[in-house]
C-alpha cells in the first residue's frame, strides 16, 4: 500500500511540474485566443448570416453568401488572381533570396552586420513607404523611366504602374527579408563537411548546390515559400496603393464589401474562403513536398 501511495505521489509531483512549465504558455495562448480564434469564429459566424441593408445583417442562417461567391465567375477570377500573385511572389522571393541567404551565411564580421541590416530594412519600413517609393520611381517621367530612356532601352515612358509585374516586384521587396532569414538559418545548419565531401568526389559547383545544398535546406525553402505566399495572397495595402484597385483581388474585395458596400456577411464569406484556400494550398504543398522527399533524405514536417 505504501509503495502504491509513494508511486502515485511521485507521478502527481511530475504532473504538477509539467503543468508549472506549461503555465508559461498561458500568455501566448491567451493572446492567440483573444486576437485570432475569437475574431475568426465571429467572422465564420457572420459569413452564414443574412445581409440586411438597414441593420447590416440579420441573425438568420443562410448559405447564400457562399452560393453568390462560387456561382459568379467574377469572384473565381479574383481568387485565381490572388493565388497567382502569391505563388509568383513566393517563387521570385526564393530565386532572389537563396543566393543572398547563401552569401549572408558565408560573410563574417562587419560585412555580415551590414548585410543583415540592409536585408531587414524593409521590415522596419512601413509598406506604405515601400509602395510609394516604387510608385514615384516608376512614374511616367520618374527616375527609372528617364534612366531607361537615357540608356536607349525605351523611346518614351512605358506603362509600368498598375500592372501585375509592378505589384509582384513591390511584394517581393516587402516580403523577401522573411525568406532570406529563414533560408539563411537552414543554410547555416548544413555541415561544411558534406559540401566538402561532394567537392572531393568531383562534383562541380552547380551539382553540389543542386544535389546537396538544396535537398538539405528544403525545410527552409518550404517554410519561406509558405510564409511569403500567405502574406502576399492576403495583402491589401500594397495592391491598393500600386494598382489602385485595377487588378481584382480578394483582399480588395473584402475591404470594398466591408467599408464601402457595408455587406459584412458577404465580406466575411470572402475572407473565410480566402483563409481556407490559403490553408489548403499550404497543406497541399507540404504533403506534395513530403511525398517527393521520400526519394531523398529530407522531410518538411
Secondary structure, 3 states (H helix, E strand, C coil): CHHHHHHHHHHHHHHHHHHHHHHHHHHHHHHHHHHHHHHHHHHHHHHCEEEECCCEEEEEECCHHHHHHHCCHHHHHHHHHHHHHHHHHHHHHHHHHHHHHHHHHHCCHHHHHHHHHHHHHHHHCCHHHHHHHHHHHCCCCCHHHHHHHHCCCCCCCCCCCCCHHHHHHHHHHHHHHHHHHHHHHHHHCCCHHHHHHHHHCCCCHHHHHHHHHHHHCHHHHHHHHHHHHHHHHCCCHHHHHHHCCCCCCHHHHHHHHHHHCCCHHHHHHHHHHHHHHHHHHHHHHHHHHHHHHCCCCCCCC
